Amino acid sequence: MTQSKSNINGNGFKQIISQEVAQTNLPELTEQQASGVSSPISSSQKKQQKSQDFTPTPDIVCLSHLRWNFVFQRPQHILSRCAQGRRVFFIEEPIFSKEPLGRLDVSQDDSGVVVVVPHLPEGLSEEAINADLRVLVDGLLAEHKISNYICWYYTPMAIAFTSHWQPQAIVYDCMDELSAFKGASPKLKTYEAELFRRANLVFTGGQSLYESKVNHHPNVYAFPSSVDVAHFAKARNLQEPKDQASIPHPRLGFYGVIDERMDIELLRGIAEARPDWHLVIIGPVVKIDPATLPQHENIHYLGSKDYKELPKYLSGWDLAMLPFARNESTRYISPTKTPEYLAAATPVVSTSIRDVVRPYGDLKLVRIADTVDEFVVAAELAMQEDNVASGWLSRVDAFLEKISWDRTLASMIKLIDSAIAADSKEDKIGAVTGKQAPNIITRDFVFDYLIVGAGFSGSVIAERLAADGKKVLVVDKRNHIGGNAYDHYDEHGVLVHKYGPHIFHTNSREVFEYLSRFTQWRAYEHRVLASVDGQLVPIPINLDTINKLYGMNLNSFEAEEFFKSLAEPKEYINTSEDVVISKVGRVLYEKFFRNYTRKQWGLDPSELDKSVIARIPTRTNRDDRYFTDSYQAMPLHGFTRMFENMLNHSNIKVMLNTDYREIEKAIPCREMVYTGPVDEFFEYRYGKLPYRSLEFKHETHNTQVFQSAPVINYPNEHLYTRVTEFKYLTGQEHAKTSIVYEYPQAEGDPYYPVPRPENQEVYKQYKTLADSTPGVYFVGRLATYKYYNMDQCVAQALSVYKQIAVKA
């Protein structure tokens, strides 16, 4: 049946005999289809396939509209990584020829991905094409014993011949709005709707696409373009290729597919406006007539290049371009090349593509320009800027640290594993229902859910459940909503945070976009000074901190050497003291960290787990921002207003000044979401879990400004740890200003779980109880005995909501 057979079995690729193309011809089989293609599966094979044991790790069968060897982009990045630990089959769209019989070309790529190319006769109807493709791909599954697999769609059109498959999970990785592309099938939208109905998960290739698809499926996740930083950072030190070396400078480059998304008139205009500039264009021309491309002496079309060669070309560019047209085909694109250009340390100018403007334009990493004049000005400025001295390169590198294809894939796999586990659990429940008594409700429930706590965790889950039509009762012991993020106007009319400063920052688009439904934002990047040796210096420690503290004038490279000279490497990192001393040495440890930590935790850093300050950074540049997250902002009208909007739903009732135990029996609820202390819920069965608390001393001063920074830390002998001035955070204009001193203490409201091994052992006992308590979901800081930032609370709550929604 195969002319050059590959012995690809369930154990991986090690037994592949030949790298040659395997051609699967089907002339001799009996169940004829429209073009003479017949089913390769006999009845005995079908029985054998049914009884075959599943392999532990599911294969991936991908259906794509793209050619594997066309351009190296999102599918190649993701699936080549998948192929390192499982079998991956990449099925392309068919190629039509004059051959009378359908066949498959099956070959293994160097990455381990098995590339499958269907070949069909010309002149078939759409119905006949899908019938033949069904026979061919069914034969592929049978021949390679693919029975335990994940179906991964890049094109909804493939539903037409795979809807009968029964994979472990279905993923729709929507990387483009294909219906907006030139030549798109009028049926694509219909097939996409069917794919939404069948899919377990939907991933989108960018934020704009996420916003377009989020209401079409309950499990949509944005995974914008990532980058292989190490690969493209090579461009900073490589010699350029010969076919580019003779092109004069300055050079403005672009690589990628050249199609209807390219703004051809913009290219022409730039070339004519600046004949001394040279435009280097790399990539295949598709779906447009090459004759329509501008032909000027200073435009150089170098054709397609291998992915491995791209850094060499980037190394010789003075500027990288994203000259996309603004039309329906570019409305939802998230160009993979944006972070690739940046990883090469090449300045970038782009037209106003939404997923480039957000976040790259907003973060001043990419310049945005749409007209020829704007583009020329932006390019001139970008090429003239000293990217190191301006801090641009440091900001680029800091941003790129947080995105990678490895991280993207890891997040995707976690979601897929969870989806498979959820389906498996449902199957088990369904399998035993015949043996169990029916779930007869003997009384009416006033509410579907009782939610204990009106902070981030409780309010997010309440809003999500209410939006699903569930009746929700939210109760809180305090006299306000918002938990520790509660803010209010004091008696002088200044907006203050009752429980100390809460500064919102996140790298999660999902979290930021979710909260944006309930608030507008005020852009805010937090900055902190530390009072050390009678001076106020930036914290985290950066170049200015060192220079000011020691009266030096180091540059970034010298600062890096300075830190190395102070550091005391340790073979084993066990405590917070070990972390700091190994990074910055004992002198800076004593000045900045030791006393502050003692006050905050009531313990010496040598007694605290390494996780407490493992993430405290040191910087060799002048970046004085406390956080480096992609999204940093404050609710425009305060946190409390945001919570009010979140809980303002006809299906939500809120009871304040209420202990849930007072009403639990009086007001029946079907299930509970508990966000309070887990030890209190179980009446301290294993003892009380220790927390650190805070006392807040609020003051108002008859002056517009009290101190020179939003927060000043005091890592010295003062009893308080920091002082916050709220008007910096809120942006409020007022003749007076309000501040708060924070005094850590052992007793009081629980704020910070104390991270010591013996405390974790006690919590594990409580977690075992929590896991075995039916009808109660434990969510948030107190219920899981873990310190979460606000965005982490929201992310966890959204995740738990999805678990609840699956069961509901």
Salt bridges, closest charged atoms under 4 A:
ASP59 OD2 - ARG87 NH2 2.79
GLU92 OE1 - ARG67 NH1 2.83
GLU99 OE1 - ARG103 NE 2.94
ASP105 OD1 - ARG103 NH1 2.25
ASP105 OD2 - HIS119 NE2 2.86
GLU122 OE1 - LYS98 NZ 3.64
GLU126 OE1 - LYS187 NZ 3.50
ASP138 OD1 - HIS164 NE2 2.92
ASP173 OD1 - ARG74 NH2 2.97
GLU177 OE2 - LYS189 NZ 3.67
GLU177 OE1 - LYS213 NZ 2.82
GLU192 OE2 - LYS213 NZ 3.09
GLU194 OE2 - ARG197 NH2 2.98
GLU194 OE2 - ARG198 NE 2.57
GLU211 OE1 - ARG354 NH2 2.96
GLU211 OE2 - ARG358 NH1 3.13
ASP228 OD2 - ARG81 NH2 3.95
GLU240 OE1 - ARG251 NH1 2.57
ASP243 OD2 - LYS305 NZ 2.81
ASP259 OD2 - ARG261 NH2 2.89
GLU260 OE2 - LYS287 NZ 3.51
GLU265 OE2 - ARG268 NH2 3.14
GLU272 OE2 - HIS296 NE2 3.15
ASP276 OD2 - ARG274 NH2 2.86
ASP318 OD2 - HIS249 ND1 2.73
GLU328 OE1 - ARG331 NH1 3.93
GLU340 OE2 - HIS77 NE2 3.87
ASP370 OD2 - ARG326 NH1 3.28
GLU380 OE2 - ARG274 NH1 2.31
GLU385 OE1 - ARG367 NH1 3.72
ASP397 OD1 - ARG236 NH2 2.83
ASP406 OD1 - ARG81 NE 2.75
ASP448 OD1 - ARG670 NE 3.92
GLU463 OE1 - ARG464 NE 2.78
GLU491 OE2 - HIS492 NE2 3.80
GLU510 OE2 - LYS802 NZ 3.21
GLU513 OE2 - ARG358 NH1 3.95
GLU525 OE1 - ARG527 NH2 3.71
GLU525 OE2 - ARG625 NH1 3.50
ASP533 OD2 - LYS591 NZ 2.48
ASP544 OD1 - ARG622 NE 2.98
GLU560 OE2 - LYS564 NZ 3.96
GLU561 OE2 - LYS564 NZ 3.76
GLU590 OE2 - ARG586 NH1 3.95
GLU590 OE2 - ARG594 NH1 3.22
ASP604 OD1 - ARG594 NE 2.92
ASP604 OD1 - ARG598 NE 2.96
ASP623 OD2 - ARG625 NH2 2.95
ASP624 OD1 - ARG527 NE 2.74
ASP629 OD1 - HIS505 ND1 3.14
GLU644 OE1 - ARG641 NE 3.93
ASP659 OD2 - ARG661 NH2 3.02
GLU680 OE2 - LYS477 NZ 3.13
GLU680 OE2 - ARG661 NH2 3.55
GLU699 OE2 - LYS697 NZ 3.54
GLU699 OE1 - HIS701 NE2 2.92
GLU742 OE2 - ARG722 NE 2.69
ASP749 OD2 - ARG478 NH2 3.46
GLU758 OE2 - ARG756 NE 2.77
GLU761 OE2 - LYS764 NZ 3.35
ASP771 OD2 - LYS767 NZ 2.87
